[in-house]
Amino acid sequence: MTNNEKALKMHEEWNGKIETTAKAHVNSREDLAIAYTPGVAEPCKVIAQDPEAAYKYTMKANTVAVVSDGSAVLGLGNIGALAAMPVMEGKAVLFKEFGGVNAVPICLDTQDTEEIIKSVVNIAPAFGGINLEDISAPRCFEIETRLKELLNIPVFHDDQHGTAIVVLAGIINALKVTGKKKEDCRVVVNGAGSAGVAITKLLLTYGFPHITMCDINGIISKNSPNLNWMQQQMTEVTNLEERTGTLADALKGADIFVGVSAPNIVSKEMVASMNKDAILFAMANPVPEIMPDLAKEAGAKVVGTGRSDSRTR
């Protein structure tokens, strides 16, 4: 049985990866009177007077909503809200298993920016945080920004900031392995969606001055056609030399490659054209831009993929 076959079988057996369990057990009339009516009125009255008390008396203190519209689901694209449910359930499992945080998958059957914002604002009172997931760019940038302005709870877009944090951590370790300095490294980020933009922003903030972004058409510059508003903003702080050309052109003489794009688009020859001890994080999901063994054969020093983390010294 392949892993794909096993995954389908297990999802059928689980019939959903999460469930609701009660912390308040009702074994008597007194239990019922305390957990529900009439006793439940007491915390209700306290919260009505002091909304912050919700963090003391309800699940809000340790519960987040995992919100998606199904428009950019891992490597599957725009598959819709219903088909996105297994992924959102999986993210809820990760919250609970790794962080002890309760999470509820919320898959919205709309891809209208205003409707998504309104929906999240309306459900926000029940949650201590909002985790946006698998919402396509550039809508995801506006949705996150607006929700941060409208809500008094944390709003986090996993595909942006979660990916960016992990990539930066990996690159910091890779610099230690290779002895390279961030100030000297030429970085190529392939993929100019939510993850690519967030990664680039964080690398710039950390102090990488030489970053070139690429999309399906090649190197992104101020003269590139058909850029969305966020990509246009990124041309102000990346590719300051105004280079043009293909991804292969961008990789010549580069030190670091970060891929959040498409499978098998980087060749051994492209890796060989990079500087000595090249660092590659090929994270297209589920198949990376280049397989680790090929990248190593071409001379890469540190190689990581979205499916595994393989390093050589």
N, C-alpha and C positions, 0 to 999 in steps of 0.2 A: 504494500500500500504506500503510495507516495504521500508526501506531506500535504499536498493539495487535497488529495482524497481523504486523508485523515482529518484535515481541518473541516471539510464539509460534513463528515460523519460526526465529529465532535460537536459542531454547532447544532446539528439536528438533535443530538442527545441532550445538550444543554438546554435547547429551546429558549435561548436567551442567556447571556453570561452573567447577569446580575439579578438580584431579587430584593424585595423589601422585607426586612425582619423587624420585629417589634422589640424595643428595649423595655417598654412598659408591659408587663405581663398581667393579663386580666384573668385571675383565677377565682375571684369572689365578687360579690356585690360592692364591697368596699373598694376593691381594686378598680372596678369600673367607675365608681363615683369619684375617685381621685384622678384617674387618667382621662376620664371623659366627664360627662356632666354629672353633678353640678360643679365638681372641683376645678375643672378646666377653666372656669370663668375667672378664677383668681389670677393666673398668669396673663390671661387676655386683658384684664383691667390694668395690670401693671404695664404691659407693653403699650396699651393705648395711651397711657400717660407718659411713657418713656420708651420710644422706639428702640433705643440702644439695648433695652432689656431683652429684646428678641435673641440677642447673642447669648444670653444667660439661660433663657427658658425654652428655646426651640432648637431645631436642627440647623438653623441658619449659621451657627458658629462653625460648623465643620462640614458644610455641604456646598458643592459647586454645580453649576449647570454646564454640561458639555453641549454646546450649541453648534449646529451645522445646517446648511441648506443643501448639502450634497452636490455642490457645484464643482468641487475639485478634490475628489476623494483619492488619497494616496496616488497610486499609478493608474487609476481607473478613469479619472476625469469627471465629467458632469453626469453622474449616474442617478441623481435625484435623492430626495430625503429618505425614502423608504429603504433603498439599497444601501444608504450610508449607515443605517442602524447598527450593523455588526461592528463597524469601526468605532462608532461612538460608545457602544457597549464595552468594547475592548478598552477604550480610553478610561471609562469609568472603573474597569477592573484595575488598571494601572494606578489610578489615584488611590484606590482602596488598598491594594496589595503593597505598594511601595511607599505610600505616604500616610496611610490611615485616614484618608479623606473620603467622605461620601461624595459620590458624583452621580448625576442623573442625566442620561442622554436625552437631548431635546432636538429632534429633527424637524425643522420647519418646512412646510410644503409651500414655500415661496422663495424666489430668488430676487425679489424686489428689495432694494436697499432700504427704503423707508419702512416697508412692512417688517423686515427683519429687525431693524432698530426698535420699532414700536413694540414688537412682540417681546424682545428681550427686556426692554424697560418694564413692560407689564408683568413679567414673571419674576423680575429681580427681587422683590421683597422676600421671597422664599429662600434666597440663596446668599451665601457669604462671598461668592465670587462667580465670575463668568469666564468660561474657557471656550473661546471661539475655535472652531476646528473645520478645516477643509472647505473654506469659503474662497472662491476664486478672486484673483487680482484683476483690476485694481479696486473692486468693490470692498474687499476686506480691509483696506487701509482706511477708507472713510467710515466703515461700520465700527471698527475699533476706536478710531479717534472720537467719533460722535458719542459712543457709549461711555467712554472715559469721561467725557464732559458732562453727560447726563446722569451718571450713576455715582453713588458714594461707596461702591464696593470695587475691588480689583477686577479689571478686565484684561485678559491675557489671550493673545492669539498664538496658539501653539505652533502653527506652521511658520510663523514669523520668528517669534522670540525664543521658543523652545529649541528650534533648529539652530538659530544663530548662537545661542549660548553653548550648545554642545559642540558646534563647529569651532568656535573660538577656543574652547577648552582643549580640543584635539590639536589645534594648530599650535597652541602654546606648548604642549608637550612635544609636538613634532619639531619645534624650533630647538628644544633642548636636545633632541636626538641628533639633529643635523648641525647644530651650532650656528645656524643662520640667525640674523637679527631682523626684527620686523621692519626697521627703517630701510633695510636694503632689499627686502623681498618684493618681487613683482608678483602680484596676485591676479589670477583670472577667475572670475565667477561666471559660470555658464548657467543661464536660467535667470530671467529677470521678472519672475513672479513674486509672490509673497515671501517665500524663503530666501530667494536670491537677493532681494532688496534688503531684507532685514539683516542677513549675514553681512552684506556689504556695509551697511550702516554701522554695525557693531565693530567690524574690523577697522573701519575708519576711526571710530571713537577710540579704539584701543591703540591706534597709532600706526596702522599700515598706510603709508602715503601713496603707494603705487598700485591702484586697483583698476582693472579693466573688466567691464561687464559685457557679456555676450548673450544674444538670444538666438533664435532659430535662423536669423538672417546674418549672424556674425557679430562683429564688434559693434557695440553701441556707442554712438557719438552724437554730438549736438545736431548733426545733419542727417541722422538716421530717420527714415520715414516711419509713419504709423506707430509712434511711441505713445503709450498712454501718459496721463499727467504725472504719475509717480516716476515712470522711467525717464521722462523729460527732466524732472527734478534731479534724478541721479546723475544725469550728464553734467551737472554743474560741479560735481565733486569726484567724478571718476573719469578715467581716460583723458587726463589733462593734456596729454600729448596729441589728442585728436587723431589717434590711429584709426585706420579702417582695415577691412579685410575679413577673413573667415576666422573661425575658432582656431584652426591650425596656425594661422598667422599670429593670433594673440598668444598662443602657447610658446612660440619661439622665444627662448630666453627667459621664460617665466620660472619662478621658484615654487609657486603654490597654485594648484588647481582645485577649485571647489565646484562640484557639479551637482546641480539640483534641476536636472533637465530631462534627458531622454536616454534610453539604453544604447550602448555600443556605438557611441558617436566619437569616442576618442580612440585613436589607433596607437600601436606601439611606436610608430614613426613620430607621431605627435609628442608622445612622452619623451622620446629620445631627443627631441629638439629643445626640451626644457633645460634649464641649468642643472649642474651636477647636484646630486642628492635632492631631487625634486620631491615635493610633498603633494600627494593627491588624496582628496576626499571626494570619491565618486559616489554620489548618494541618490541617484535616480532609483525609484522604487517601483517594482521589486527587482529590476535588473539594472545594475549600475552602468555608468558611461563607459567604463572599461573594467574588465575583471582583474582582480588583484594579481594573479599570476602573470598576466600579460604586462601589467604595469611594472612589476618587479623585473621581468625579463628585459624591459626597456631601460632599466636603470633607476627607477624610482626608489627613494630611500624609505619613505613612510607612505603606506597606502591604507586607506580606510574606505569602506563602502557602507551603503545604507543597510545592507543585510548582515554584515559582519565587520569586525575591526581587526585587520591583519596588518602587523607592522614588521618591518625588517630593519636591522641595524647595520 
